[in-house]
Amino acid sequence: MKANVGGIDRTLRILVGIALIALAATGTVGAWGWIGVVPLVTGLFKFCPFYPMLGMSTCPMEKK
């Protein structure tokens, strides 16, 4: 897996994931809040499986 999630994208994914999981754990939102695991994991691993399908990447280009 090649990293395809960049800095700001990664930070937002992690924050949104944690927020959704916290809201689900406290009962503020329904069980759908556990979907926050998806952005959290993609942010932590720096890889989104949908980006290659869409031909996207938010990682900066490597300098050669």
N, C-alpha and C positions, 0 to 999 in steps of 0.2 A: 504494500500500500504506500503510495507516494503521498506525502502531505499536500493537501489542497485547501486547507482552511488557514487563513492568515490571522494577523494580530487582533484587529478590531472585531472581526467576525468571530474569532475564537473566544474573546472576552465576553462578547454579547451572548454567545451560545451558552457559556458556562453560567453566567449570571441568570439568564432566563431559565435555564434548567434547574438551578438551585431554587429559584423563586417558585417555580411551578411545583417542585417536589415539596417544598416547605408548606405551600398553600394546601396541597393535597394531604400532607401529613397532619396538619392542624384541623382539617375538615372544612376549611374556608371554601374550597371548590370541591367538586365531586371527584370521583375516581379518575376522570380524564386528566387530572393534573399530574398523574404519574407519567404522562407522556413526556414530561420534563426530563426523563432519563435519556431520551434520544438526543436532544441538543447538548446535554451535559457530556454524554459519551463522545459525540462527534467533536466537541470542543476539546476534550481531554486528549483524544487520539489524533487530533489535527487532520482528520479525514472524514469527508462526507461522501457517502456512496452515490448520492444523486448528482454531485458536481461533475464527475466524468461523463455521465449520461447526457448532461446539458452542455458539456464542453466548457465548463467554468473552473476557475481557481481563484481564490483570493490571496494566495501566497505570493509574496514578491518573487520576481524572477531571480534565479541564481546568477551571479556574475561569474564569467569564465575567464 
